[in-house]
Amino acid sequence: MVLDSPYRSVLLPILNYIDQMEKQQDGAYMTIILPEFIPAKWWQHLLHNQTALLIKGALLFRRGKVAISIPYHLDQ
């Protein structure tokens, strides 16, 4: 599914979608899978994964939501 995201906003469309799914499946657990880039150099980490961290923080205190990070190692 592709979510429209005006002004490159990622967090609000995802949270709205999660709220819609929660209304359909009342009381069910929901798993959110987040890809995370693992860069080759330590300083490159500052440029990546900020969005995943923001989404995890927004879901931290929501009951029934499980956020899973899947690492993807970059070679360069």
C-alpha angles and dihedrals in degrees: 000000000000118000121205111239117187117205091010091286109159106171102057097049091048093049091047090051091049090051091051092050091047091056090052095048102036112198096003123129116248126207119207115195115206123190114219125194116225105203124209095237124053095229092055088066088075089065097048139054097027091121093051090050091051092050092048090051092051091050096043097095099033113108118234095019120119119189117201123190118211112197120222113192117218116213100209 
